[in-house]
Amino acid sequence: MKYRMIKCIVLVVGLSINMNAQSHYPGQHEGKLKLDDTKNVKVVGFNLEDVRLLDSPFKDNMMLESNWILSIDAKRLLHSFKTNAGVFTALEGGYLAVNKLGGWESLDCDLRGHSTGHILSGLALLYAATGENKYKIKSDSLVTGLLEVQKALNQNGYLSAFPQNLIDRAIAGKSVWAPWYTQHKLFSGLMDQYLYCDSNPALEIVKGMADWAYEKLKPLTDEERKRMLKNEFGGMNDSFYTLYEITGDSKYKFLAEFFYHEEALDQLLDKVDNLNKKHANTYIPKLIGISRDYELEGGTKNREIPEFFWNTVVNHHTFITGSNSDKEKFFEPDHLSEHLSGYTGESCNVYNMLKLTRHLYGYDPQIKYVDFYEKALYNHILGQQDPKKGMIAYFLPMKPGAYKVYSTPENSFWCCVGSGFENQAKYGEFIYYHDTGLYVNLFIPSELKWKEKGVTIKQETSFPNVGSTKLTFSSTSPVSMPINIRYPSWAANAEVKVNEKKQLIKAKPGNYIVLYRKWNNGDTIEVSFNMTIKVIPTSDNPNIAAITYGPIVLAGAMGTEGMIEPAPYSNPKIYNDYYTYDYHIPSNLSNQLNFDAKKLEKSIVKKNDTSLEFKIKGADNILKPIYDIHRERYVIYWNLSK
C-alpha cells in the first residue's frame, strides 16, 4: 500500500489569549515587558499556559521528563554554586553531605552549573504547560539558593558555579571551555522563572548579573571584545535583548550588541555559506539573538542574516531527520552521504534550529517553516528521549547499524541533556498561532483556550499512526474569523468538510487552507490528507537514500546483536565517551537494498492500519518511524542498486 488517508476532524470549540507566558517570542508576557516586540511580526504564538497536551507520545515524553527533573535534589543542583561561594550551613551537613553530580556538572568541569539554568527553564515551562504548583515550588527553592550564593559572593552581582577567572580567561583569549555559554543558560533560566512563574527574586538576580557584566565588559577594547567572542558564548545576545525588553534599560541593549560576532555573521549578510567545519551549536544561537534584535529594533540585516542562515542550513546541511552536523560541526554543503557517522545530529542544534524557526515564522508565516519544524520535532526531538528512564541521546547517528546512546542519571549532564529538559516541556508552543484568525500548524492532541475570543479548541488525533484528527470547537457566542489549516508540502491532496459538508479547496500543498465564516458552538471541520511513501536520495549521491511516509522518517529496525552493557547508555566509567563510543556493529549487518529508487517506492507495504510499520517486498527489513526505534540498531540511509 503506497499511501494512507490522513483524516482530520476539526470541531470548532473556542479561542482566547492571555499574553503572559512563553519566553523569548513576540506577543508574550503582557504586563512584564517595557518594550513592544510585535511591531515587526505578522503572527504570534499562544502562551504555553493556553495549550494543554492531551494523551499522546508527546505528553508521555513530558511526563517522563517531569519525573526526572523533580527527582534531582535541589541541593545537588546548587552544590557547585555554593562551593564557589563557600556557602554551607550546618543543617546541610557541609561539603561531604551532598551527593555531587558528575559529567559536565562535576566540580572539575568548566561548564558546571549549565544544567541548573536549563532546569530553571524546564521547570518554568512545565509550570506553564501544566499549571501544577509542584514545578513552581521546586523553582522557588533553586531561586532562593541562587540568591543566597549571589549575596555571599558579593562580587557586584556576579553569580556562577565557577569563579570569575574563567570569564577572564575567555577575555584574554586563553584556553577555557565556554563560560559565557554557561552564563547564558543561567540568564535564560532566571528570566524564564520571572516570565512564567512570576518570580521577582529571579529578575533581581539576573539584573544583578547583567549589571556585573556591564561593568566587566564596557571597558574592553574592540580588539578584546572580538577575541573574547571567539570562545563559544551561546545566546548571550538573546538573553540581553530579552532583559532589555523586560526592563527598558539601555545598558542591556549595549550588552546585547556587544555580543554581535562580526567574524561569524558578516559573511552571511553577503550570502556566503561559511559554515564548513564550524561548530554548529556555537553558530545557531547567534542568529536567534539577531532575530530578537529585529523584533525590537527592526533592521534589514537583522532579518536577512537569519533568513539566509536558515535556508542554507535547512536546504544544504540538514539530514532527512531535520538534524545537522557531524561531530558537532557543519560540513561542506550537500555532502551528506560522506558524513553518515555515529556522531551526527547533535540534539542541541535541533533545539536551537526550532527556536530560530519560530522567530522567522512569526515574520513570514510560510509553510516551509512549519514543515521543517514538524520534520525535526517528530524525527529528532520526540525520539531522543529513552522511553524507559527518560534519559537523552546526544546524537542521532546516521551510521548504519548504530543506535541511540542515552545519558546516565549521575554521570552525563551533557549540553543536550540540558536542552532536553526544555524540549520535552514545550511541545505545545508551535501547534497554534494567530493574528486576527487562527493558524493550525501541527496535528498534536491538545486543547487551546483563546480567551480573547471566548473559544476553546480541542484537537484529538492519532496522527501520524492513523491519520485522523478531531478538533471540537466550542464557544459561548458566535465568532467570525478565518481558520488557516496547514496544507503540508508532503501531502498529495486534501479533502475538507465543515459540519460534514465537503468544501471546495483552492489551496495547493505548501499553503494554508483558509476557512472563513461565523463559527458556532459545536461546529466541525474535517480535513483529510494523503500521505505517501517516498524515497529521498542524498543530494550528493542518488544511490544513498532514506524512506519517508509523509513527514515521518522510516528506519530499518536491526535488532540488538552485539549490544553489550552499558549499551544503550553512555559508559559511566569513561568521561565524555560520546566522540569515542564504539557501537560494535556486526560485520554482517547490511544497509544494502537491491532496488532502484522507483522500484523501492513501489515495494513498501504497510503491515496493518493501526500502526506505522512497513515491510519491504523481497527483503527481511521492517521499517518503523525513527522516533519509535529505541534500544536497538537501525538504518536510516540505504545503499540502493545502481
Secondary structure, DSSP 8 states (H G I E B T S, - for coil): --EEEEEEEEE--------S--TTSTT--TTS-SS---TT-S-EE--GGGEEE-SSHHHHHHHHHHHHHHHS-HHHHHHHHHHHHT---TTTT-GGGS----GGGSTT-TTTTHHHHHHHHHHHHHHHHH--HHHHHHHHHHHHHHHHHHHHH-STT---SS-THHHHHHHHT-S---HHHHHHHHHHHHHHHHHHH--HHHHHHHHHHHHHHHHHHTT--HHHHHHHTTS--TTHHHHHHHHHHHH--HHHHHHHHHT--HHHHHHHHTT----TT-BHHHHHHHHHHHHHHHHHH--HHHHHHHHHHHHHHHHHSB-TTS-B-BTTB--STT-GGGG--TTB--HHHHHHHHHHHHHHHHHS--HHHHHHHHHHIIIIITTSB-TTT--BBS----STT----B--TTT---HHHHHHHHHTT-GGGSSEEESSSEEE-----EEEEEGGGTEEEEEEE-TTTT-EEEEEEEESS-EEEEEEEEE-TT-S-EEEEETTEE------TTEEEEEEEEE-TT-EEEEEEEEEEEEEEETTEEEEEEEEETTEEEEEE---TT--TTTTB--TTSTTTTTT------TT---EES--HHHHHTTEEES-SSS--EEETTS--EEEEGGG--SS-EESSEEE--
